[in-house]
């Protein structure tokens, strides 16, 4: 089993995180959105979420991440 070391690469709105997640997925990079908010239990969207990827994919992902952040 491959060891995965998750690193946070983005923090922001859920919509932006989903957009970035989609772009990363298109290049074969898997990601995970984490939300520490209790908003889901209240039926609302969180103000902010974090996006994580495997540290091994960071070099491949950094230009995609930078491009999205610079164009928000």
N, C-alpha and C positions, 0 to 999 in steps of 0.2 A: 504494500500500500504506500502510495506517495505521500510524503509529509508535506502539508500545506502550512505556510506561514502567512497569515492574512495581514495586509497593511491597508490602512485607510488612505484612499486616494481622493476622496471628495466628500464634502459636507455641504448640504444645501437643501433646496426644495425637493420634494418627492418627484415632481415632474422632471426636473433637471437630472436627478439621479437615474430615473428610468430612461431618459434619452441617452445619457452616457452609457448606461448598462447595455442598451441596444447596440450602440456603436462598438463597444468592446466585444460584444457577442459576435458581431459580424466578422471580426478578425480572429475569432476563436478563443477569446479571453473570457473566462467565466468570472462572474462577480457575485457579490452578495450585498444586499441592502439591509442595513440594520437600523432599527428605530427603537430607541430606549424610552419613547414617550408612551404614556397611557392613553393617548388619543384614540387608538383603535378600539379600546374598550368603550369609549364614549361615542363611537360612530363618526368621528371626525378625522380629518387628515392631519398628520403631524406637521408642525412648522418646519422641522428640519430632520433629515435622515443622513446617514453616512453610507458610503459605498466602499467596499473592500474588494481587493483582488489578491491573488497569490503573489507574494514578493518576487517569485521567479518570473512573473509576467510583466513586472514593472517597466523594464526597459522597452519592451514592445508596446506598452500602453501609454507611456508618458506623452508622446506627441498627440495622441487622441484626446487625452485628458486636458492637456494644455490648450488645444484648439477649442474644445468646448468651453472651458473656463473663460478664455479670452473673448468668446463670442456670446456670452450670456448677457 
